Amino acid sequence: MPYPDMFEGYMIKDQSKWSDFKKKEFKPKKFEDRDIDIKIECCGVCGSDVHTITGGWGDCPLPICVGHEVIGKAIKVGDKVTTVKVGDRVGVGAQIRACLECKLCKADNENYCPHMVDTYGAPYEDGTISQGGYSSHIRAHEYFTFPIPDNIESKDAGPMMCAGLTVWSPLVRAKIGPGKKVAILGIGGLGHFGLLWASALGAEVYALSHSPNKQKDAMKLGAKNFICTKDKDWAKPWAYTFDFILNTADMTNEFNIQEYMSTLNVNGEFHNVGLPDKPLPQMMAQDFAPNGAKMGGSHIGNRPEMLAMLKLASEKNIKPMIETLDISEKGCKEAVERVKVNDVRYRFTLTGYEKVFGK
């Protein structure tokens, strides 16, 4: 049964066979007045996709179609939709719904709404499980559907929908800009966006990485200095330096966090957006005392932040470093397996949707 009754996507049905994708039909949620149906053109591959299908973050509803960095064309809009019209190129990120009525939503913190629905693997009120963007179509609420500026290519816009926003939001909420020294820890899918955004915002940017072979890329992306955290006593020359460390790494459980905290200026923040499968290392309360440092974290971002991020990327012609793969059972398998072992510079976008889902 074709669209609009059924969508089609590449799904897994067993977390023990997490890269075994099969094309299957699934039933979307009921179409409502503020919903938009999007025919998907491409979708970024996020670390969250891998954590979900491998079971790293626990069990998930199965079968599941992941993908929350979606770009496509609006082909149907609800009667009460005012922000998008049929034919518009739009994006959808990691959140697809919120109540929009609670105090968090009304304060532009809908990304923390207790009633939020993730773009995949989450139940709607009617029990339908949301399915993501490795698929022919997606049905999204207009508040979580974003117009894409004309001069941003779809393959570049895709990874901005989750990775881009996830690092943009904490940077702007920390008022990062001229006069601030910011370290981006981990130069991968998230971290490379961190370098791009922090530099574009006017901060003095440093790259922290255990991979010296990423130095050239880091400097190209906007870092003023590259600091190799493999080096003995690497942190000592940088004591009390950084106002903000954005930790995008996926292996924080293996870090000597006290070493990183020592590089923070007084009242500086170590902010986590990388979400490993394993717990953080044990710490003592007194680890925060020498410089009055703090540790925090965040979850994606809000609609105003997404629109501001896209506007800046458009105005400054900011482009991520991506690789593309054609969507297929083989393409999805290769993408998630390579993301799992960090074999990508620095983000994948799945393309070629018309070849497998038709026009």
Secondary structure, 3 states (H helix, E strand, C coil): CCCCCCEEEEEECCHHHCCCCEEEEECCCCCCCCEEEEEEEEEEECHHHHHHHHCCCCCCCCCECCCCCEEEEEEEECCCCCCCCCCCEEEECCEEECCCCCHHHHCCCHHHCCCCEECCCCECCCCCECCCCCECEEEEEHHHCEECCCCCCHHHHHHHHHHHHHHHHHHHHCCCCCCCEEEEECCCHHHHHHHHHHHHCCCEEEEEECCHHHHHHHHHHCCCEEEECCCCCCCHHHCCCEEEEEECCCCHHHCCHHHHHCCEEEEEEEEECCCCCCCCCCCCHHHHCCCCCEEEECCCCCHHHHHHHHHHHHHCCCCCCEEEEECCHHHHHHHHHHHHCCCCCCEEEEECHHHHHCC
